[in-house]
Every structure is written in structure tokens, then in C-alpha cells.
Amino acid sequence: MEDAIRAFVNFLETERGASSETIRAYRSDLRQFSSFVKTRSPGGANQYSPDAIDAFTIRAYLGWLDKRNEKKSSMARKLAVLRSFYRFLVREDTVSANPAKEVHTPKLPQPLPRVLTKDDADALMEFPDGAGVGSLRDRAILETLYSTGARVGELVALNWDDVSLQEGIARLRGKGRKERLVPIGAVAVEAIREYRAALPSGRKTVPEGADAAVFRNLRGGRLTARSVERLVAGYSSRLASGRVSPHALRHSFATHLLDEGADLRAIQDMLGHASLDTTQKYTHLAMDQLLKVYDRAHPRANAVPARKKGAPPS
């Protein structure tokens, strides 16, 4: 087993050009598996060799990890490492089959995404204050994210010729280079206009290249996704509910539209989802929000019902 692990790590280094961090993680996971197998191989080296491992052994390993309270995501990663390891060994004719292929990946929990309340969303839009270019840009960014449901990568890719402020429409370039047209609300349009008016002379109209970017850094270059993430995190840290990511504004956009009666297929189109199933999660978000409001506001939502006279206790 140790020889096989060394050969695989060497393959990752020399042929795959894997990073040192990836190699370290793979080696660590495989050594943990090797140690597990070794302690459960009373028959000696033959039972410890890679070709003696079967799907039952790998399932036992995952069960052992589960008892150690390993996260499901870590278990799934370690199973993926074993699949890659045995795929390499099959290619090298060290083993005849890949036993990890027969083992199902542990089901990962899918927590609902973070969504701002409408009051928090309104408050967040107001945090950038002042008449400087930086503040006006930041407000325009927040308003555009919340108004269009754009992914952060789509936002930073926006050029001026992608935006029609007169019509209130933006062209977003989504996953798979697919383009879609989305409306921009009047408040966001006004925020973009104020930002553009404050730009230094010569940068209010932009022909091509990096200078065509709508949202730019202080040096005039295109703003990066990481910069927008930091910007949103900084402003949202002032909220009582805590900081959020730009993606939370996308989730909030969809959930708030659904709350107000928007059609799910229209939301699908605006989000650029290929499948309605992906958009469907927002119905759960909207219901979750609705139940929280109901529990908090309805006078009899959590009241203990009075027992009728003569009725047996429950």
C-alpha cells in the first residue's frame, strides 16, 4: 500500500503538476486510509495490499469516519481521493478494478442559502454615504446586485454598452457564456447615473478594453470579484444580522420577488438558471421566511390551546 501511495503522489507531482497543498491533502487522506486498513488486516501484508481492498472495506472506512463525527463533506472528499487513487492503479495494472466506484458518495446536507430581510436589504443599500466616487460606486454596486440578481462575476464583467439606463436593462454574461437581459430598477438606475456623473472627466464615456468596465477601482481598472466580495462584507458587517456575501443579495433578490408574487419561471429567466429545479429552492426560502413571520406576528401561532371542559388531557 505504501509503495502504491508513493507512486500515486509521484504521478500527481510529475504528470499532473498538482500543487503542494493538493499533494499534501491527498497523501494525508491516503495514509489515513492505509492506517485504517492496516489495523484491520490480521492476515498480514497480503490483505493489506491495494488489490485486497474491496468495496466493503471502503464502506467500513466511511463508517469509521462517521463514528468519529467526520463531516459529510470530508467523507465525500476522502472517497473521491480513493477513486482517483484506484483509477491510477487500474491504469498502471497494479489492480484489476476500482472498488471505490461501487461506493456511493455520502449525501451532503444542503442548507438553505442566507437571505436578507427586506428591512436589512434596504438598510444595506443606504450604508455607502457621501458624494465621492468611491461611495457612489459602492452604492451603485449594492443596488445593482440586489436589483438584478447578478452573480458577482457577471457584475464585474459589465461594460457600459451592456447597460441601457434609459430602458432600465442590463445584459449579463452568465455561466457557459450564456447572455441574458435583466431589468434594472429605477433606484439602481439612478445610483448608476450618479456614480457615472461623478467619474473623472474622460472616464464618463468609455470606448473599449479595461476602461469599458462599469465598475472600476480607484486606478481606473476593472474591479475584481474579490474586491466586490470584500466591499459587500464590509458594509453588511454593520447589520445586526451580520455580514453576507454578494450571493446573498442574489438569493434575496429571488426570494423577495417570490414573496411579492413573481412567477417562478420569470425568476428562473432573470437568474439565468438552466433548470427550474434550481430555482425551486426559493419556494422553500420564501416559505421559511413566511413561517418565521407568522410565528412572530400571529397572536395564536404559538399559543397552547385551552382544553375543553371534560376532555381528557393529551
Buried (B, 14 or more C-beta within 10 A) or exposed (E): BEEBBEBBBEBBBEEEEBEEEEBEBBBEBBEBBBEBBEEEBEEEEEBBBBBBBEBEBBBBBBEBBEEEEBEBEEBBBBBBBBBBBBBBBBEEEBBEEBBBEEBEEBEEEEEEBBBBBBEBBEBBBEBBEEEEBBBBBBBBBBBBBBBBBBBBBBBBBBBBEBBBBEEBBBBBBBEEEEEBEBBBBEEBBBBBEBBBEBBEEEEEEBEEEEBBBBBBEEEBEBBBBEBBBEBBBEBBEEBEEEBBBBBBBBBBBBBBBBBEEBEBEEBBEBBBBEEEEEBEBBEEBBEEBEEEEEEEEEEEEEEEEEEEEEEEEE
